[in-house]
Amino acid sequence: MISFPYAEEQRAMTNAAIAESGFSVGEVWLRYFSLSGDVDEYEVEAYLAGLMPMPALECDVLALAVNELIDDLPPRRRAPFSDELLQAHAASDGAG
């Protein structure tokens, strides 16, 4: 259906990144369009559902848009290492 190498893999992974990040197609399309994307929102939605192909350049612009949106997300809580907790508690115990 899509003519460039690994196109289906790129589509599936882009769609998964969107779903895991909780973005709507509208949010993604707006960022894509602001980056000079040339495909309308309906076509992007159809592409992500695997119903129609998009040119490789447009797929890459869409991937860039998704990655930029992901970069804008607030950082997630990270699990501390034991030495980090020791240092944090030592600093707070010595500060008082």
Order of alpha helices (4+ residues) and beta strands (2+ residues): alpha-alpha-alpha-alpha-alpha
